[in-house]
C-alpha cells in the first residue's frame, strides 16, 4: 500500500469519525432540546398550579369575607328589629300605665277594685293578722272597703276574718309630669304577714307588669306577623 492509499484511508476514517461525532452531537442537541422543553413545560405547569391555587385561596377569602359581612348585616338587622319591637312594647306599656292613672278617678268602681284586690291578697296569705299598705290618697277608700273585704274572704275561705292594720308608711303617689322618673304607684294595695315574711303585692303597676310578662310572647309574635305582612 503506497502513501496515496494510506492517505485515502486516513481521510475516510476522519470523515467517518467526523460524521459520527456530528451525529452524536446532533443527538445530544436534540435530547437536550427535548429535556429543555419538558422542563420548561413542567415549570409552566407548576406556575399555572401556583396561580390557580392563589386564585382559589383569594376566592375563598373573598367568599368568607362576604359570608361574614352578610352575617354581620343580618345580625345588625335582627338587632334593629328587636330594638324596634322593644321600643314599641315599652311604648305600649307606657300608654297602659297612663291609662292606669285614671282608674282611681271613678271612686265607686275603684272601691270595688280595691276590695277585690284585698280579698285576693287575703286568700293568698291566709294569715290571721295582716298589714296593709296603700297610697295615702287611697286610705279612706281602703278603710271603707275593709269590712266587706273581710266578710268576702271569710265566705270564700271558710276561715275567720283576719285583723287588718293599715301601715303608716304609704305607697308612693301616682306619677306626675315633674316626677315621672321617681317612685310612683297608680293604685292598689300591698298586704303582708305581721312578720313581713310573706308579701302579696297587688298594686295596679304590679298587675300590669305581670300581665305584660305573660302576654309578651304573644305581643312579640303579633308584632312579628305584622312586620312580615307589611
Secondary structure, DSSP 4 states (H G I P E B T S, - for coil): --HHHHHHHHHHHHHHHHHHHHHHHHHHHHHHHHHHHHHHHHHHHHHHHHHHHHHHHHHHHHHHHHHHHHHHHHHHHHHHHHHHHHHHHHHHHHHHHHHHHTGGGSHHHHHHHHHHHHHHHHHHH--SEEEEE-BGGGHHHHHHHHHHHHHHHHHHH-SPPPEEEE-SSPBPPPP-STTTTS----SEEEEEETTSSSEEEEEHHHHHHHHHHHHHHHHHHHHHHHHHH-
